[in-house]
Amino acid sequence: MAVASASSDMFDEIVMAEERFHGEGYQEGYAEGSHVGVVEGRRYGSLHGAKIGSEVGSYLGFALTWQCLLQNCTDEKNSKKMRALDSLVGMIQKFPYEDPTYEKLQEDLEKIRGKFKQVCSMLNIQSDFRIGTERSSLTF
């Protein structure tokens, strides 16, 4: 009887090997996928965070330059332009750069973009210029 139970256990190991290897393979694949997902997510977040930072930084540079250009003009039209520029600078300064978990990040970014377009309209400047390598600003 001892011989029958030993051979039964041996056959159980053979029959259950597929299930055991499937479980081990799943665990190894899950661990590897989790690691690769974290690395890819970090790279994606860094890339898009840099793009947003570059965009918002260009808006701030634009606004500060125009504030300097308009600071000596005191008529009513320029006063409205200065208030709009001040509003844009204020929105940018309140933008949460260090908090990637901020729930309204995209919403606030859209508000900044809208204010930028409004300021460009007031200044009679085309607001659809591109920052980066997508399209060269110099054409011949």
C-alpha atoms as an extended CHARMM CRD file, in Angstrom:
* protein
*
       140  EXT
         1         1  MET       CA              0.0000000000        0.0000000000        0.0000000000  PROA      1               0.0000000000
         2         2  ALA       CA              2.9040000000        2.3220000000        0.6490000000  PROA      2               0.0000000000
         3         3  VAL       CA              4.0590000000        1.7410000000       -2.9250000000  PROA      3               0.0000000000
         4         4  ALA       CA              0.6350000000        2.7520000000       -4.2930000000  PROA      4               0.0000000000
         5         5  SER       CA              0.5450000000        6.0270000000       -2.3260000000  PROA      5               0.0000000000
         6         6  ALA       CA              4.0980000000        6.9430000000       -3.3700000000  PROA      6               0.0000000000
         7         7  SER       CA              3.2820000000        6.4000000000       -7.0490000000  PROA      7               0.0000000000
         8         8  SER       CA              0.0030000000        8.2950000000       -6.5820000000  PROA      8               0.0000000000
         9         9  ASP       CA              1.8970000000       11.3020000000       -5.1920000000  PROA      9               0.0000000000
        10        10  MET       CA              4.3270000000       11.1470000000       -8.1060000000  PROA      10              0.0000000000
        11        11  PHE       CA              1.4770000000       11.2310000000      -10.6180000000  PROA      11              0.0000000000
        12        12  ASP       CA             -0.2120000000       14.0550000000       -8.7180000000  PROA      12              0.0000000000
        13        13  GLU       CA              2.9870000000       16.1060000000       -9.0410000000  PROA      13              0.0000000000
        14        14  ILE       CA              3.0860000000       15.4660000000      -12.7940000000  PROA      14              0.0000000000
        15        15  VAL       CA             -0.6000000000       16.2580000000      -13.2640000000  PROA      15              0.0000000000
        16        16  MET       CA             -0.4240000000       19.3920000000      -11.1090000000  PROA      16              0.0000000000
        17        17  ALA       CA              2.8570000000       20.6540000000      -12.6640000000  PROA      17              0.0000000000
        18        18  GLU       CA              1.0300000000       22.6430000000      -15.3520000000  PROA      18              0.0000000000
        19        19  GLU       CA             -1.0590000000       24.4370000000      -12.7810000000  PROA      19              0.0000000000
        20        20  ARG       CA              1.9720000000       25.0840000000      -10.5560000000  PROA      20              0.0000000000
        21        21  PHE       CA              4.0640000000       26.4230000000      -13.4660000000  PROA      21              0.0000000000
        22        22  HSD       CA              1.1520000000       28.5550000000      -14.6300000000  PROA      22              0.0000000000
        23        23  GLY       CA              0.9010000000       30.1370000000      -11.1670000000  PROA      23              0.0000000000
        24        24  GLU       CA              4.6610000000       30.7170000000      -10.9190000000  PROA      24              0.0000000000
        25        25  GLY       CA              4.7480000000       32.2160000000      -14.4220000000  PROA      25              0.0000000000
        26        26  TYR       CA              1.8620000000       34.5120000000      -13.5610000000  PROA      26              0.0000000000
        27        27  GLN       CA              3.6340000000       35.7610000000      -10.4210000000  PROA      27              0.0000000000
        28        28  GLU       CA              6.9150000000       36.3800000000      -12.2930000000  PROA      28              0.0000000000
        29        29  GLY       CA              5.0940000000       38.1430000000      -15.1400000000  PROA      29              0.0000000000
        30        30  TYR       CA              3.1050000000       40.2900000000      -12.7480000000  PROA      30              0.0000000000
        31        31  ALA       CA              6.2490000000       41.3740000000      -10.8980000000  PROA      31              0.0000000000
        32        32  GLU       CA              8.0910000000       42.1800000000      -14.1480000000  PROA      32              0.0000000000
        33        33  GLY       CA              5.0630000000       44.0290000000      -15.5680000000  PROA      33              0.0000000000
        34        34  SER       CA              4.7290000000       46.1030000000      -12.4090000000  PROA      34              0.0000000000
        35        35  HSD       CA              8.3850000000       47.1090000000      -12.5810000000  PROA      35              0.0000000000
        36        36  VAL       CA              8.2000000000       48.0030000000      -16.2800000000  PROA      36              0.0000000000
        37        37  GLY       CA              4.9510000000       49.9250000000      -15.6770000000  PROA      37              0.0000000000
        38        38  VAL       CA              6.5380000000       52.0660000000      -12.9770000000  PROA      38              0.0000000000
        39        39  VAL       CA              9.5470000000       52.8440000000      -15.1820000000  PROA      39              0.0000000000
        40        40  GLU       CA              7.3510000000       53.6930000000      -18.1720000000  PROA      40              0.0000000000
        41        41  GLY       CA              4.9960000000       55.7900000000      -16.0410000000  PROA      41              0.0000000000
        42        42  ARG       CA              7.8890000000       57.7670000000      -14.5910000000  PROA      42              0.0000000000
        43        43  ARG       CA              9.3000000000       58.4360000000      -18.0680000000  PROA      43              0.0000000000
        44        44  TYR       CA              5.8780000000       59.4560000000      -19.4220000000  PROA      44              0.0000000000
        45        45  GLY       CA              5.2250000000       61.7410000000      -16.4440000000  PROA      45              0.0000000000
        46        46  SER       CA              8.6200000000       63.4000000000      -16.7320000000  PROA      46              0.0000000000
        47        47  LEU       CA              8.1740000000       64.0390000000      -20.4390000000  PROA      47              0.0000000000
        48        48  HSD       CA              4.6960000000       65.5220000000      -20.1470000000  PROA      48              0.0000000000
        49        49  GLY       CA              5.5570000000       67.4360000000      -16.9930000000  PROA      49              0.0000000000
        50        50  ALA       CA              8.4600000000       69.0490000000      -18.8300000000  PROA      50              0.0000000000
        51        51  LYS       CA              6.1720000000       69.9900000000      -21.7140000000  PROA      51              0.0000000000
        52        52  ILE       CA              3.6560000000       71.6080000000      -19.3670000000  PROA      52              0.0000000000
        53        53  GLY       CA              6.4390000000       73.4150000000      -17.5080000000  PROA      53              0.0000000000
        54        54  SER       CA              7.8480000000       74.7230000000      -20.7700000000  PROA      54              0.0000000000
        55        55  GLU       CA              4.4280000000       75.8900000000      -21.9270000000  PROA      55              0.0000000000
        56        56  VAL       CA              3.5710000000       77.6680000000      -18.6800000000  PROA      56              0.0000000000
        57        57  GLY       CA              7.0700000000       79.1650000000      -18.5050000000  PROA      57              0.0000000000
        58        58  SER       CA              6.7260000000       80.6150000000      -21.9840000000  PROA      58              0.0000000000
        59        59  TYR       CA              3.3870000000       82.1650000000      -21.0050000000  PROA      59              0.0000000000
        60        60  LEU       CA              5.0270000000       83.7410000000      -17.9580000000  PROA      60              0.0000000000
        61        61  GLY       CA              7.9250000000       85.1130000000      -19.9970000000  PROA      61              0.0000000000
        62        62  PHE       CA              5.4860000000       86.4920000000      -22.5540000000  PROA      62              0.0000000000
        63        63  ALA       CA              3.3700000000       88.1920000000      -19.8730000000  PROA      63              0.0000000000
        64        64  LEU       CA              6.3230000000       89.6820000000      -17.9940000000  PROA      64              0.0000000000
        65        65  THR       CA              7.8190000000       91.0410000000      -21.2220000000  PROA      65              0.0000000000
        66        66  TRP       CA              4.5650000000       92.7250000000      -22.1870000000  PROA      66              0.0000000000
        67        67  GLN       CA              4.1730000000       94.1390000000      -18.6940000000  PROA      67              0.0000000000
        68        68  CYS       CA              7.5760000000       95.7940000000      -19.0630000000  PROA      68              0.0000000000
        69        69  LEU       CA              6.6660000000       97.1200000000      -22.5060000000  PROA      69              0.0000000000
        70        70  LEU       CA              3.3520000000       98.5930000000      -21.3430000000  PROA      70              0.0000000000
        71        71  GLN       CA              4.3480000000       99.9110000000      -17.9110000000  PROA      71              0.0000000000
        72        72  ASN       CA              4.8760000000      103.5000000000      -19.0960000000  PROA      72              0.0000000000
        73        73  CYS       CA              1.6080000000      103.6940000000      -21.0650000000  PROA      73              0.0000000000
        74        74  THR       CA             -1.2340000000      105.0400000000      -18.9390000000  PROA      74              0.0000000000
        75        75  ASP       CA             -4.2530000000      105.2690000000      -21.2550000000  PROA      75              0.0000000000
        76        76  GLU       CA             -7.4250000000      103.2220000000      -20.6150000000  PROA      76              0.0000000000
        77        77  LYS       CA             -6.7400000000      100.5960000000      -23.3130000000  PROA      77              0.0000000000
        78        78  ASN       CA             -3.3110000000       99.8150000000      -21.9100000000  PROA      78              0.0000000000
        79        79  SER       CA             -4.7390000000       99.7630000000      -18.4040000000  PROA      79              0.0000000000
        80        80  LYS       CA             -7.0750000000       96.9160000000      -19.4310000000  PROA      80              0.0000000000
        81        81  LYS       CA             -4.1760000000       95.1000000000      -21.0590000000  PROA      81              0.0000000000
        82        82  MET       CA             -2.1000000000       95.4730000000      -17.8980000000  PROA      82              0.0000000000
        83        83  ARG       CA             -4.9330000000       94.0850000000      -15.7320000000  PROA      83              0.0000000000
        84        84  ALA       CA             -5.2580000000       91.0830000000      -18.0400000000  PROA      84              0.0000000000
        85        85  LEU       CA             -1.4880000000       90.5470000000      -17.9450000000  PROA      85              0.0000000000
        86        86  ASP       CA             -1.5020000000       90.8350000000      -14.1410000000  PROA      86              0.0000000000
        87        87  SER       CA             -4.2760000000       88.2520000000      -13.9990000000  PROA      87              0.0000000000
        88        88  LEU       CA             -2.3070000000       85.8720000000      -16.2490000000  PROA      88              0.0000000000
        89        89  VAL       CA              0.8420000000       86.2690000000      -14.1330000000  PROA      89              0.0000000000
        90        90  GLY       CA             -1.1960000000       85.6670000000      -10.9700000000  PROA      90              0.0000000000
        91        91  MET       CA             -2.7160000000       82.4940000000      -12.3850000000  PROA      91              0.0000000000
        92        92  ILE       CA              0.7000000000       81.2100000000      -13.3780000000  PROA      92              0.0000000000
        93        93  GLN       CA              2.1950000000       81.9890000000       -9.9780000000  PROA      93              0.0000000000
        94        94  LYS       CA             -0.6170000000       80.0630000000       -8.2540000000  PROA      94              0.0000000000
        95        95  PHE       CA             -0.1810000000       77.0600000000      -10.5710000000  PROA      95              0.0000000000
        96        96  PRO       CA              0.8400000000       73.9880000000       -8.4740000000  PROA      96              0.0000000000
        97        97  TYR       CA              4.1260000000       72.9520000000      -10.1070000000  PROA      97              0.0000000000
        98        98  GLU       CA              5.2600000000       70.5950000000       -7.3430000000  PROA      98              0.0000000000
        99        99  ASP       CA              1.9820000000       68.7090000000       -6.8410000000  PROA      99              0.0000000000
       100       100  PRO       CA              1.3570000000       66.1810000000       -9.6400000000  PROA      100             0.0000000000
       101       101  THR       CA             -1.6370000000       64.7860000000       -7.7240000000  PROA      101             0.0000000000
       102       102  TYR       CA             -3.4650000000       68.1360000000       -7.7890000000  PROA      102             0.0000000000
       103       103  GLU       CA             -6.9840000000       67.2920000000       -8.9240000000  PROA      103             0.0000000000
       104       104  LYS       CA             -7.6380000000       70.4450000000      -10.9380000000  PROA      104             0.0000000000
       105       105  LEU       CA             -4.2640000000       70.5620000000      -12.7140000000  PROA      105             0.0000000000
       106       106  GLN       CA             -5.7200000000       70.1860000000      -16.2120000000  PROA      106             0.0000000000
       107       107  GLU       CA             -8.5950000000       72.5470000000      -15.4180000000  PROA      107             0.0000000000
       108       108  ASP       CA             -6.2200000000       75.2620000000      -14.1810000000  PROA      108             0.0000000000
       109       109  LEU       CA             -3.9400000000       74.7260000000      -17.1780000000  PROA      109             0.0000000000
       110       110  GLU       CA             -6.9160000000       75.2540000000      -19.5190000000  PROA      110             0.0000000000
       111       111  LYS       CA             -7.7960000000       78.4760000000      -17.6540000000  PROA      111             0.0000000000
       112       112  ILE       CA             -4.2280000000       79.7250000000      -18.1180000000  PROA      112             0.0000000000
       113       113  ARG       CA             -4.3680000000       78.8740000000      -21.8180000000  PROA      113             0.0000000000
       114       114  GLY       CA             -7.6700000000       80.7260000000      -22.1380000000  PROA      114             0.0000000000
       115       115  LYS       CA             -6.3230000000       83.7900000000      -20.3520000000  PROA      115             0.0000000000
       116       116  PHE       CA             -3.2400000000       83.6990000000      -22.5950000000  PROA      116             0.0000000000
       117       117  LYS       CA             -5.4670000000       83.6820000000      -25.6930000000  PROA      117             0.0000000000
       118       118  GLN       CA             -7.4800000000       86.5790000000      -24.2670000000  PROA      118             0.0000000000
       119       119  VAL       CA             -4.3160000000       88.6110000000      -23.6510000000  PROA      119             0.0000000000
       120       120  CYS       CA             -3.0430000000       87.8270000000      -27.1620000000  PROA      120             0.0000000000
       121       121  SER       CA             -6.3460000000       89.0120000000      -28.5810000000  PROA      121             0.0000000000
       122       122  MET       CA             -6.1410000000       92.2580000000      -26.6190000000  PROA      122             0.0000000000
       123       123  LEU       CA             -2.5730000000       92.7960000000      -27.8530000000  PROA      123             0.0000000000
       124       124  ASN       CA             -3.4600000000       91.8700000000      -31.4600000000  PROA      124             0.0000000000
       125       125  ILE       CA             -0.9550000000       89.0160000000      -31.4290000000  PROA      125             0.0000000000
       126       126  GLN       CA             -1.4680000000       85.6400000000      -33.0460000000  PROA      126             0.0000000000
       127       127  SER       CA             -1.7870000000       83.1030000000      -30.2130000000  PROA      127             0.0000000000
       128       128  ASP       CA             -1.2870000000       79.8930000000      -32.1700000000  PROA      128             0.0000000000
       129       129  PHE       CA              2.5040000000       79.9760000000      -32.3980000000  PROA      129             0.0000000000
       130       130  ARG       CA              4.1980000000       76.7470000000      -31.3480000000  PROA      130             0.0000000000
       131       131  ILE       CA              6.9370000000       76.2990000000      -28.8110000000  PROA      131             0.0000000000
       132       132  GLY       CA              9.2840000000       73.4290000000      -29.6020000000  PROA      132             0.0000000000
       133       133  THR       CA             10.3250000000       71.4620000000      -32.6380000000  PROA      133             0.0000000000
       134       134  GLU       CA              6.9060000000       70.7590000000      -34.1480000000  PROA      134             0.0000000000
       135       135  ARG       CA              7.0630000000       73.7470000000      -36.4590000000  PROA      135             0.0000000000
       136       136  SER       CA              9.8280000000       76.2210000000      -37.0550000000  PROA      136             0.0000000000
       137       137  SER       CA              8.8950000000       79.8340000000      -36.4320000000  PROA      137             0.0000000000
       138       138  LEU       CA             11.1500000000       80.9510000000      -39.2790000000  PROA      138             0.0000000000
       139       139  THR       CA              9.8990000000       80.2930000000      -42.7890000000  PROA      139             0.0000000000
       140       140  PHE       CA             11.3850000000       81.3240000000      -46.1100000000  PROA      140             0.0000000000
